[in-house]
Amino acid sequence: MPLEYTGILDEHHTVRTRMGMFDVSHMGEFLVTGPGAADFVDRVTTNRPGRLEVDQATYAALCQEDGGTLDDLVVYRRAATEFMLVVNAASREHDWAWLNLQRAREGDAVQLADVSDTLALIALQGPQAMALMQALVGPGVAELLRFRFSTTFAMAGRPVLISRTGYTGEDGVEIYTAADDALRVWQALAAREVKPIGLGARDTLRLEAGLPLYGHELARDISPVEAGLTQFIRTRPDQEFIGQPALLRQLRSGPARRLVGLRLEGGAIARAGYPVLDDSATVVGRVTSGSYAPTLRQPVAMVLVAAERADPDTALWVAIRGKPILGRVVALPFYRRRGPRPSGQ
């Protein structure tokens, strides 16, 4: 995926007002199969994917024993004893090694397969996305609820898995297809004058929507509790997963740091790693992601700060090239799309 095709601002507004397509085939996909598959995915993730229905997906995290995040992912239940884990490209090799280490405890009850190189993934996102999908694959696609998927559809005469998921804050789908069929699917969308969207707009879209990027809002030294993802953490002690005791301690006592939004005054852009200061010029945190938000027409940032500085409307300063720039804490997300939302998780 290039940084841009026609320009980040143009591509960003295209997705917010119409629709755009993203080639995100760099993501990693692992299959987990066998009679112990459901118990295994429950043990290694913060959520409880083992209770998903077939053709349902969920967001979750892989954690270390200390609660730090190894990766975030989406888990798809394809059959009673088959799950697909979709992981970040930069974490693929480490995730694969870590999961195999955990699988060794299961014996023959669980099998893992890395199918990343056999699959392509194209995301179609925006307010016009579902209307186009109905025209291309049939009206049944509109019946997919949020975080539901189906393998009953075809595009360009080829079988596809269509999932009502995305990473932009807009409605739309993600389309999994065999790698050899990806060009046909891409061309079928391009023939309907769907514009391709690059990495730059993908980042500004997800930032406005308050969606975490691994290595920024989540990392080995940032837990899902600190990142505000508590709804994806099982809290019942009898449903233990790797890292749960540490996360439960954070939930009980409250995390020392919290991820919040920051709206900045002026036009300066806060970049990842910039220090965040309180009114006494004491460093109280750091920027995890920052950019100009095209929809809001204002610079924004996600910042990880001391919990006592995380309340809405708190004044904080970001040191940008040595100059403190004033910002105000706001709740995430910065942007929430208007209109009805597909129900589901």
KOLFI-400848 format. One record per atom (N, C-alpha, C): y, x, z. Coordinates in pm, whole numbers, padded with zeros to 5 digits, always signed. Atoms other than C-alpha are relative to their C-alpha. Example, Ala and Ser with C-alpha at 12.3 -4.5 7.8 and 13.67 -1.06 7.14 Angstrom:
BEGIN
-00119+00089+00000-00450+01230+00780+00120+00090+00000-00119-00082-00006-00106+01367+00714+00109-00077+00073
//
This chain:
BEGIN
-00119+00084+00000+00000+00000+00000+00124+00088+00000-00124-00079+00002+00335+00150-00102+00097-00050+00106-00101+00042-00096+00635+00136+00127+00072-00126-00050-00069+00116+00057+00803-00112-00108-00027-00009-00149+00011+00025+00144+00785-00266-00454+00139-00024-00059-00133+00034+00051+01125-00430-00514+00108+00019+00105-00095-00020-00109+01290-00344-00183-00043-00077+00123+00050+00060-00124+01213-00420+00181+00069-00134+00029-00071+00125-00030+01483-00686+00224-00044-00112-00092+00043+00100+00096+01386-00869-00093-00141-00048+00031+00140+00037-00027+01017-00862-00004-00011-00079+00131+00000+00071-00128+01082-00972+00355+00042-00145-00020-00049+00137+00021+01286-01275+00247-00094-00080-00091+00096+00069+00085+01028-01357-00020-00111-00063+00083+00107+00053-00086+00759-01399+00247+00054-00110+00091-00056+00100-00090+00988-01592+00482+00034-00131-00072-00047+00120+00069+01109-01836+00214-00100-00054-00102+00096+00046+00102+00825-01849-00043-00139+00049+00038+00129-00060-00034+00515-01629-00027-00009+00137-00065+00025-00131+00057+00392-01279-00094-00142+00042+00031+00137-00047-00020+00064-01091-00117-00001+00147+00038+00012-00134-00056-00041-00777+00068-00141+00053-00028+00130-00067+00011-00321-00536-00020-00023+00076+00130+00028-00064-00129-00453-00454+00327-00147+00043+00008+00140-00042+00008-00791-00322+00214-00028+00125+00080+00021-00118-00084-00735-00016+00432-00060-00035+00136+00057+00039-00129-00850-00217+00736-00150+00030+00003+00143-00027-00015-01196-00138+00874-00077-00125+00038+00086+00114-00032-01481-00390+00893-00137+00048+00042+00133-00033-00052-01795-00355+01105-00078-00129+00020+00088+00112-00028-02088-00594+01117-00081+00029+00126+00083-00007-00119-02262-00657+01450-00104-00110-00012+00106+00097+00020-02600-00827+01413-00111+00021+00102+00116-00011-00088-02915-00895+01611+00006-00100+00113+00007+00100-00108-03027-01113+01903+00096+00029+00116-00093-00034-00107-02795-00925+02141+00144+00010-00045-00134-00019+00055-02487-00941+01917+00108-00071+00081-00102+00075-00074-02303-01212+02113+00032+00066+00134-00024-00067-00128-02350-01038+02447+00073+00133-00020-00062-00129+00027-02248-00707+02292+00150-00015-00026-00143+00015+00030-01916-00830+02147+00076-00049+00122-00065+00040-00124-01840-00996+02480+00021+00119+00093-00008-00113-00092-01905-00671+02666+00105+00102-00043-00090-00105+00047-01686-00451+02446+00142-00050-00028-00133+00052+00029-01386-00683+02393+00056-00077+00119-00068+00067-00111-01130-00839+02627-00012-00152-00006+00014+00143+00016-01174-01188+02487-00149-00036+00014+00141+00037-00009-01503-01383+02470-00050-00052-00134+00041+00045+00133-01604-01391+02103-00142-00053-00006+00137+00051-00001-01966-01460+02197-00008-00151+00013-00003+00145-00012-01860-01820+02261+00064-00069-00120-00058+00059+00121-01698-01869+01921-00104-00086-00072+00086+00073+00092-01838-02127+01686-00016+00083-00127+00015-00062+00131-01974-02009+01352+00120-00040-00086-00119+00020+00084-01679-01974+01107+00128-00010+00083-00119-00008-00083-01433-01918+01393+00027+00146+00033-00040-00138-00030-01238-01600+01473+00090+00002+00123-00090-00015-00113-01039-01465+01765+00058+00141+00001-00065-00129-00021-00801-01181+01849-00048+00057+00133+00047-00064-00123-00909-00929+02113+00041+00147-00002-00026-00144-00010-00879-00567+02227-00126+00071+00046+00100-00091-00055-01117-00279+02290+00072+00085+00104-00068-00073-00108-01034-00112+02621-00086+00111+00058+00065-00103-00081-01117+00202+02814-00028-00058+00138+00029+00044-00136-01249+00175+03168+00127-00015+00084-00124+00008-00077-00894+00233+03299+00095-00108-00051-00081+00108+00053-00761-00062+03096+00086+00039-00118-00073-00042+00119-00592+00147+02827-00066-00053-00126+00048+00066+00121-00627+00009+02475-00049+00102-00102+00055-00084+00106-00855+00178+02224+00038-00054-00138-00038+00063+00126-00769-00071+01949+00016-00149+00025+00004+00145+00002-00686-00433+01880-00067-00042-00130+00085+00040+00111-00896-00633+01638-00012-00151-00007+00039+00139+00015-01003-00971+01505-00151-00005-00015+00145+00016+00003-01362-01083+01561-00033-00131-00068+00044+00117+00075-01523-01325+01314-00148-00027+00031+00142+00035-00017-01845-01512+01396-00050-00059-00131+00050+00042+00131-02025-01536+01062-00130-00079+00010+00126+00071-00020-02358-01664+01199-00034+00010+00148+00036+00001-00143-02534-01720+01531-00017+00141+00054+00025-00137-00045-02631-01353+01549+00071+00103-00088-00075-00093+00086-02371-01195+01316+00150-00015+00022-00144-00004-00019-02012-01095+01388+00058+00108-00090-00073-00104+00073-01756-00903+01183+00122+00039+00082-00115-00053-00073-01505-00682+01365+00095+00064-00101-00100-00056+00091-01186-00607+01171+00096+00085+00083-00073-00096-00083-01019-00296+01313+00107+00070-00082-00109-00072+00067-00714-00086+01234-00054+00123-00072+00048-00109+00083-00756+00175+00963+00007+00134+00072-00017-00128-00068-00622+00461+01175-00101+00020+00112+00095-00006-00111-00873+00376+01450-00145-00013-00045+00134+00034+00049-01174+00315+01227-00105+00099+00045+00102-00099-00033-01359+00642+01286-00027+00004+00150+00020-00004-00144-01298+00647+01660-00070-00127+00048+00062+00126-00040-01387+00278+01698-00149+00000-00033+00140-00002+00044-01709+00330+01503-00084+00086+00095+00074-00089-00091-01815+00622+01723-00013-00064+00139+00002+00062-00134-01721+00436+02045-00095-00118+00005+00089+00116+00003-01902+00118+01946-00146+00042-00007+00138-00049+00006-02214+00313+01856-00045+00056+00133+00034-00048-00133-02201+00480+02195-00035-00116+00093+00030+00119-00081-02191+00137+02360-00128-00068-00046+00120+00066+00054-02461+00004+02129-00128+00067+00045+00120-00073-00042-02701+00273+02246-00063-00062+00123+00053+00065-00119-02739+00074+02568-00081-00125-00034+00061+00127+00035-02868-00229+02376-00137+00014-00064+00128-00018+00066-03173-00076+02207-00001-00067-00136+00014+00065+00130-03299-00276+01910+00064-00137-00006-00056+00136-00003-03117-00594+02015+00129-00011-00080-00127+00000+00071-02797-00492+01832-00003+00105-00110-00016-00095+00110-02737-00330+01494+00145-00001-00045-00137-00015+00050-02405-00199+01362-00003+00051-00142-00014-00050+00137-02301-00147+01001+00148+00007-00034-00137-00017+00045-01973-00009+00868+00006-00042-00148-00005+00053+00136-01901-00219+00556+00142+00012-00059-00141-00009+00039-01535-00115+00520+00018+00034-00147-00019-00045+00137-01578+00055+00184-00054-00098-00103+00055+00099+00094-01758-00243+00031+00088-00124-00011-00084+00119-00004-01483-00497+00111+00145+00034-00033-00145-00006+00017-01124-00554+00003+00060-00118+00075-00068+00105-00076-00870-00762+00192+00140-00019-00056-00130+00037+00055-00572-00940+00039+00055-00114+00084-00064+00103-00080-00332-01140+00255+00104-00072-00085-00100+00083+00066-00130-01428+00109+00074-00074+00110-00077+00050-00113+00150-01524+00348+00131-00061-00045-00128+00062+00028+00449-01755+00344-00012-00152-00004+00003+00145-00007+00546-02124+00352-00061-00069-00122+00060+00061+00120+00417-02184-00003-00145+00045-00021+00131-00060+00021+00088-01998+00047-00112-00104-00007+00111+00095-00003-00135-02294+00133+00001-00093-00120-00006+00083+00120-00011-02506-00157-00062+00073-00119+00059-00077+00110-00103-02227-00397-00150+00013+00018+00144-00012-00023-00442-02176-00234-00074-00130-00035+00063+00127+00038-00519-02546-00278-00013-00010-00151+00007+00005+00146-00438-02515-00647-00105+00095-00055+00093-00102+00050-00656-02205-00683-00146-00026+00039+00139+00012-00047-00964-02290-00475-00039-00142+00040+00032+00138-00033-00940-02663-00401+00066-00046+00128-00073+00054-00115-00788-02894-00140-00067+00028+00134+00072-00025-00125-01056-02809+00119+00055+00115+00080-00052-00117-00073-00880-02485+00206+00106-00041+00100-00104+00046-00093-00600-02681+00372-00060-00053+00129+00065+00050-00120-00854-02813+00624-00033+00110+00100+00025-00110-00092-00900-02467+00773+00107+00001+00109-00092-00012-00111-00744-02456+01118+00032+00147+00024-00037-00136-00035-00575-02148+01260-00120+00072+00061+00112-00083-00045-00832-01871+01321-00136-00064-00033+00125+00047+00057-01098-02057+01121-00014+00061-00139+00023-00059+00132-01258-01925+00804-00120-00066-00066+00112+00057+00074-01506-02021+00533-00040+00095-00111+00055-00080+00111-01729-01845+00283-00040-00089-00117+00042+00095+00103-01765-02154+00062+00090+00000-00122-00097+00003+00109-01472-02076-00169-00025+00113-00100+00004-00103+00103-01440-01876-00490+00139+00014-00061-00123-00027+00073-01143-01712-00660-00033+00087-00120+00026-00075+00123-01140-01583-01016-00150+00006-00030+00143+00008+00026-01504-01691-01033-00085+00086+00092+00073-00088-00090-01604-01461-00746+00004-00057+00142+00002+00053-00138-01711-01554-00389+00097+00076+00089-00096-00060-00094-01454-01491-00116-00018-00063+00137-00015+00054-00134-01417-01535+00258+00149-00022+00021-00140+00033-00020-01088-01713+00330+00021-00036+00146-00027+00016-00143-00945-01696+00683+00145-00043+00020-00136+00048-00029-00642-01886+00819+00060+00091+00108-00054-00101-00090-00500-01574+00979+00109+00078-00073-00103-00081+00063-00216-01331+00915+00076+00082+00102-00069-00099-00083+00026-01072+01049+00150-00001-00029-00139+00009+00042+00368-01203+00948+00081-00101+00079-00070+00110-00064+00453-01502+01169+00012-00121-00088+00000+00113+00091+00412-01729+00866-00141-00057-00014+00130+00056+00033+00132-01961+00759-00057+00077-00119+00063-00066+00113-00117-01830+00507-00144+00033+00027+00142-00034-00009-00459-01678+00460-00019+00150-00021+00048-00133+00034-00644-01350+00446-00129-00020-00079+00108+00020+00096-00893-01319+00161-00086+00126-00005+00095-00111+00007-01199-01094+00194-00085-00018-00125+00079+00004+00122-01377-01007-00127-00072+00132-00018+00066-00126+00031-01619-00748-00256+00100+00094-00066-00097-00097+00052-01430-00430-00341+00007-00005-00153+00003+00003+00147-01542-00457-00705+00070-00123-00057-00065+00124+00048-01387-00807-00728+00147-00007+00037-00136+00008-00053-01054-00723-00566+00105-00011-00109-00101+00003+00107-00864-00663-00889+00009-00140-00061-00003+00136+00055-00966-01005-01024+00077-00095+00091-00068+00088-00095-00846-01179-00709+00150+00029+00001-00141-00041+00001-00519-00982-00706+00069-00053-00127-00059+00045+00126-00458-01066-01074+00012-00152-00006-00009+00145-00005-00530-01435-01011+00125-00045+00075-00123+00030-00073-00248-01438-00758+00123+00044-00079-00113-00050+00079-00020-01226-00976+00030-00092-00118-00019+00091+00112-00074-01472-01262+00081-00123+00040-00082+00111-00052+00090-01736-01040+00136+00051+00050-00130-00061-00031+00392-01506-01002+00019+00025+00149-00009-00042-00140+00311-01409-00643+00043+00146+00004-00052-00136-00006+00507-01097-00555-00080+00084+00098+00064-00092-00095+00332-00796-00397+00102+00047+00104-00086-00039-00112+00470-00688-00060-00050+00134+00056+00036-00134-00045+00477-00333+00073-00001+00016+00151+00017-00032-00141+00434-00162+00406+00129-00022+00080-00126+00014-00072+00803-00172+00496+00025-00143+00044-00021+00140-00035+00834-00551+00484-00111-00051+00091+00108+00038-00092+00495-00589+00651+00041+00033+00144-00039-00041-00134+00642-00401+00947+00116-00084+00053-00111+00081-00049+00970-00595+00967-00043-00144+00027+00050+00136-00023+00784-00927+00937-00075-00010+00132+00078+00007-00125+00542-00849+01219+00087+00030+00121-00091-00028-00111+00823-00707+01434+00077-00125+00038-00071+00124-00030+01027-01027+01405-00092-00100+00070+00096+00093-00058+00712-01222+01495-00056+00048+00133+00043-00052-00129+00656-01004+01803-00147+00040+00004+00141-00035+00008+00313-00889+01684-00018+00150+00022+00015-00141-00033+00184-00558+01823-00060+00082-00114+00057-00097+00092+00105-00254+01611-00066+00108+00083+00068-00100-00080-00158-00022+01748+00064+00138-00021-00071-00127+00002-00009+00315+01835+00146-00015+00038-00137+00029-00040+00321+00147+01922+00001-00090+00124+00002+00092-00115+00290-00165+02142-00131+00006+00077+00129-00021-00065-00073-00087+02224-00043+00143-00025+00046-00137+00012-00223+00255+02289-00093+00030+00117+00091-00035-00109-00462+00438+02517+00071+00003+00135-00074+00002-00125-00183+00455+02775+00080-00129+00016-00065+00131-00012-00069+00093+02723-00109-00107+00003+00105+00101-00013-00288-00192+02845+00042-00132-00063-00037+00133+00050-00305-00545+02701+00083-00080+00099-00083+00068-00100-00156-00669+03030+00145+00043-00015-00136-00050+00018+00150-00447+02985+00061-00051-00129-00049+00048+00130+00176-00564+02624+00017-00151-00006-00020+00144-00005+00184-00928+02734-00107-00082-00068+00108+00068+00070-00152-01022+02581-00100-00061+00097+00089+00048-00106-00292-01184+02894-00085-00118-00046+00080+00114+00044-00412-01493+02704-00128+00043-00071+00119-00051+00068-00669-01270+02532-00088+00082+00094+00076-00075-00100-00813-01131+02857-00079-00097+00087+00083+00082-00089-01107-01292+03037+00023+00042+00144-00032-00031-00139-01037-01316+03407-00112-00034+00098+00110+00031-00091-01363-01447+03551-00084+00125+00027+00074-00123-00030-01535-01158+03734-00145-00002-00047+00139+00007+00046-01878-01287+03626-00011+00014-00151+00000-00019+00145-01777-01238+03261+00058+00139-00031-00057-00135+00003-01721-00863+03287-00008+00062-00139-00004-00080+00122-01623-00643+02993+00056+00137+00036-00046-00136-00027-01533-00277+02965+00152+00000+00022-00142-00005-00035-01197-00225+03137+00048-00118+00081-00046+00120-00070-01188-00566+03307+00046+00025+00143-00048-00021-00137-01168-00443+03670+00142+00057+00006-00134-00058+00001-00861-00232+03589+00104-00103-00043-00094+00101+00047-00695-00518+03398+00022-00108+00105-00016+00100-00105-00762-00764+03679+00090+00051+00112-00089-00057-00102-00593-00527+03924+00146-00009-00045-00135+00011+00053-00288-00518+03698+00050-00145+00004-00039+00140-00003-00287-00898+03673+00033-00046+00142-00023+00043-00139-00309-00940+04051+00130+00058+00056-00117-00066-00059-00039-00688+04140+00123-00008-00089-00110-00004+00095+00174-00725+03829+00012+00138-00060-00009-00133+00062+00207-00443+03574+00130+00069+00036-00121-00077-00029+00454-00166+03646+00096+00000-00118-00082+00003+00122+00577-00190+03285-00028-00130-00074+00018+00120+00081+00629-00484+03053+00062+00020-00137-00053-00003+00136+00679-00520+02680+00093-00120-00020-00098+00107+00021+00993-00721+02597+00075+00026-00130-00086-00015+00115+01228-00782+02310+00140+00042+00041-00137-00045-00026+01575-00630+02285+00082-00027-00126-00097+00019+00109+01860-00755+02065+00114+00099+00021-00097-00108-00012+02101-00471+01995+00134-00038-00060-00133+00021+00054+02476-00485+01944+00032+00105-00104-00036-00095+00105+02633-00319+01643-00108+00009-00106+00095-00012+00110+02433-00192+01350-00099+00112+00013+00091-00114-00016+02245+00106+01491-00144-00048+00017+00142+00035-00004+01866+00099+01456-00070+00084+00107+00081-00070-00101+01644+00185+01754-00137+00029-00058+00130-00039+00056+01335+00376+01647-00100+00026+00113+00106-00023-00098+01001+00420+01822+00020+00134+00070-00013-00121-00080+01021+00672+02104+00136+00022+00061-00133-00017-00058+01393+00639+02174-00001-00046+00147-00004+00039-00141+01464+00626+02551+00085-00124+00023-00073+00120-00041+01580+00302+02714+00057+00026+00139-00071-00031-00124+01837+00329+02996+00048-00127+00069-00062+00111-00073+01961+00098+03272+00149+00028+00016-00145-00014-00010+02324+00057+03378+00045+00123+00077-00034-00126-00067+02306+00378+03582-00039+00121-00085+00042-00103+00095+02190+00576+03275-00133+00063+00037+00135-00046-00034+01842+00616+03429-00098-00049-00107+00101+00040+00099+01556+00615+03180-00099-00094+00067+00091+00101-00057+01352+00299+03249-00108-00043-00099+00102+00036+00097+01139+00284+02938+00025+00066-00134-00014-00057+00134+01112+00354+02567-00020-00108-00105+00018+00089+00114+01128+00182+02232-00141+00021-00056+00130-00009+00066+00786+00103+02085+00011-00026-00150-00029+00028+00141+00913-00044+01754+00142-00050-00010-00136+00050+00019+01259-00108+01618+00039+00003-00146-00046+00007+00138+01429-00207+01294+00112-00101-00010-00088+00111+00033+01688-00428+01135-00088-00120-00029+00077+00122+00022+01555-00786+01144+00070-00083-00107-00072+00068+00109+01645-00940+00806+00022-00148+00024-00016+00144-00024+01589-01300+00917+00109-00026+00102-00100+00016-00107+01806-01257+01228+00132+00068-00034-00118-00077+00040+02054-01024+01054+00056+00081+00116-00039-00074-00120+02057-00803+01359-00107+00105+00030+00101-00096-00045+01886-00485+01487-00073-00053+00123+00081+00040-00115+01601-00560+01727-00100+00111+00030+00103-00098-00037+01341-00359+01912-00095-00064+00100+00090+00027-00109+01033-00404+02120-00001+00123+00088-00012-00112-00093+01058-00192+02432-00096-00019+00117+00086+00000-00118+00820-00102+02714+00082+00056+00114-00094-00039-00106+01028-00095+03031-00057-00033+00137+00037+00030-00138+00993-00098+03408+00010-00151+00023+00008+00145-00017+00896-00450+03516+00126-00060+00060-00121+00053-00064+01209-00490+03730+00119-00004-00095-00107+00004+00101+01421-00443+03415-00037-00088-00118+00054+00075+00113+01228-00690+03200+00040-00147-00004-00040+00141-00002+01394-01021+03288+00094-00032-00116-00089+00038+00111+01568-01213+03005+00146+00019+00035-00145-00023-00005+01935-01127+02946+00039+00125+00080-00033-00128-00065+01907-00796+03136+00066+00094-00101-00067-00098+00086+02146-00539+02990-00074+00133+00006+00062-00132+00011+01975-00221+02870+00068+00075-00114-00059-00083+00104+02093+00068+02658-00109+00085-00065+00090-00090+00073+01903+00259+02391+00079+00122-00043-00067-00124+00040+01997+00622+02340-00035+00029-00145+00020-00020+00143+02037+00644+01963+00085+00117-00045-00069-00126+00037+02124+00995+01845+00099+00041+00109-00078-00044-00114+02257+01064+02194+00107-00098+00046-00103+00098-00037+02484+00757+02207-00067-00126+00054+00061+00121-00055+02395+00461+02435+00050-00125-00073-00032+00124+00070+02382+00131+02243-00050-00118+00084+00031+00112-00087+02390-00193+02441-00094-00099-00067+00088+00107+00045+02112-00449+02409-00026-00097+00113+00035+00101-00100+01997-00766+02588-00147-00036-00015+00142+00036+00001+01640-00846+02687-00015-00145-00042+00033+00136+00044+01498-01153+02511-00152-00014+00001+00144+00027+00006+01158-01318+02516-00050+00019-00143+00064-00011+00131+00921-01244+02230-00072-00130-00033-00045-00074+00118+00883-01336+01951+00148-00021-00028-00138+00017+00043+01225-01286+01797+00011-00119-00095-00001+00103+00104+01132-01528+01517-00124-00087+00014+00112+00094+00004+00915-01839+01519+00025-00097-00114-00022+00082+00119+00866-02031+01197+00015-00147+00036-00022+00141-00021+00981-02388+01171-00112-00082-00063+00096+00090+00062+00769-02688+01083-00132-00001+00073+00131+00012-00067+00413-02788+01179-00082+00127-00016+00088-00117+00003+00166-02514+01263-00145-00047-00001+00140+00037-00005-00206-02529+01192-00053+00019+00140+00047-00009-00139-00380-02598+01520-00111+00103+00012+00103-00100-00024-00638-02371+01678+00058+00115+00078-00042-00112-00087-00620-02044+01867+00111+00081-00063
//
